């Protein structure tokens, strides 16, 4: 797969790429609050694809994110990583 940058209609392009997946989807994002994109991940997981999602375990995802447990119930894997806001060690 060749990388293609998009600067407009990003949600549209992401949704199309997710829908085209037929083996696996690995996504690592800070926040996922878009219900339509999350629903595509859940649907793909239900179809038997290897869907793995990494998100930050913070207030935004806990309060505004989708019901992440739905992905796990559909066969996907969810990983939550600790937020390191304010940690300047790099």
NORDA-V659962 format. One record per residue. RES is the residue in one small letter. BURIAL is + if it has 24 or more other ideal C-beta (glycine too) atoms within 12 Angstrom, else -. Layout:
{{RES BURIAL} {RES BURIAL}}
This chain:
{{x -} {x -} {x -} {x -} {x -} {x -} {x -} {x -} {x -} {x -} {x -} {x -} {x -} {x +} {x -} {x -} {x -} {x +} {x -} {x -} {x +} {x -} {x -} {x -} {x +} {x -} {x +} {x -} {x +} {x -} {x +} {x +} {x -} {x -} {x -} {x -} {x +} {x +} {x -} {x +} {x +} {x +} {x +} {x +} {x +} {x -} {x -} {x -} {x +} {x -} {x +} {x -} {x +} {x +} {x +} {x +} {x -} {x -} {x -} {x -} {x +} {x -} {x -} {x -} {x +} {x +} {x -} {x +} {x -} {x -} {x +} {x -} {x -} {x +} {x -} {x +} {x +} {x +} {x -} {x +} {x -} {x -} {x -} {x -} {x -} {x -} {x -} {x -} {x -} {x -}}
